[in-house]
Amino acid sequence: MIKIVIKEGESIERALKRYKRKHRNVKVMQNLREGQFFTKPSVRRRREIQKASYIQNLRDQEDI
């Protein structure tokens, strides 16, 4: 469970922004969505390789 301690003099909007950032970094919703369906390990590995190659292509394009 994510807990946010509101500091003295801190606005609610700022605390809510910190909560949203922590929530996104923990990837709670992404883990829930991934757990809904079973994916074969080979498919998961293939997606990771495709994602890595896509990111590498983007970085290569920046270097040009």
C-alpha positions, 0 to 999 in steps of 0.5 A: 500500500502506498502511503503519502505523508503530507508535510507541514505547509504542503498543499493537497495538490502537491501531495496528490502529485507525489502520490500519482508519481509513486503510483506510476513508478510502482506500476500497480495498474500495469501489474494488475492488467498483466495478471489478468491473462496468461502470457507464454514466457516465449511471447513475453521474451519476444515482446521484451526483445522487440521493445529493446530493439525499438528503443535502440533504433530510436537512440540510433536515430538521435545519433545520426 
